[in-house]
């Protein structure tokens, strides 16, 4: 989402539309037959995590990820596809 559009209550609709599009693309173009769609997010991004949770994503794994050689806690989230 464009930075100038954040904080206006548009996040849930945006995330839902992106997840639905990704799920459809995965099925139709790549033949994906799994039940879930997933994403990764750094744990310092609590604003994004809240939106993802409202969109139905749940945390299923934690890990350490690197940004410019520094370690940051991150997590994987998943949502059952429609």
N, C-alpha and C positions, 0 to 999 in steps of 0.2 A: 504494500500500500504506500502511496506517496506520503512522505513525511508531513506535508501540509494538511493531509486528511485525517491524521491520527487524532485521537482524543475527542472524536465527534460521534461516537457510538456506531461507527460503520464497520468495526472489526469483525463482529460475529457474522454478518452477511458476507463480508469479503472472504473470511476463512471457509465458511460453508460452501460458497460458490467455487473456491479453489479446490477444496477437497472433493466435491462432486465432480468437477471437471477432470481432476487427476484420476479418480476412480473409473470414470467412463473411458478415459484414454487408455488406462492400464488394461481394461477388459477388451475394448474394441481393437486397439492397435497392436497390443502386445500379448493378448491372450491370457492375461493374468486371471487366475481362478481362485486366488486367496480370499479370505474373509475380511482382511484389514487393510487400511491404508495408514502409512506412518509418516512421522516427521521427527526432526531433531531440533532441539532448542537449547541454548545456553541458560543455565539456571538463574543467571543475573537478570534475565529478561522476564521478570515476573508479570509485566503487563501482557506480554504475548501469551504466557502460560495460562493466565486467567481466561483469555479469549479462547484459546484452544480447548480448555476444559469446558467452557460454556458451549462450544461447538461439538462436544461429545468425545474429545480425545482424553485418554487416560495414560498416565506414566506407566511404563513397563520395564524401563531399564535406566540406570544411571551410568555415566562414564566420565572420563576426563578427556577433554578435547584441547587441541592446541590452537592458539591464535597468535601469530607472529612469535612463535617459540615459547609462549607462556601457557601454562595449564589453567584451564577453567572447568568447573563442573558443568556437565551438560546432561541432558536426558533425552530418551526416545519416548515418543508418545504414539498411540495407535487409536484408531476408530474403526468400528465395524462399518463396512461399506453397505450402502442401501441395495 
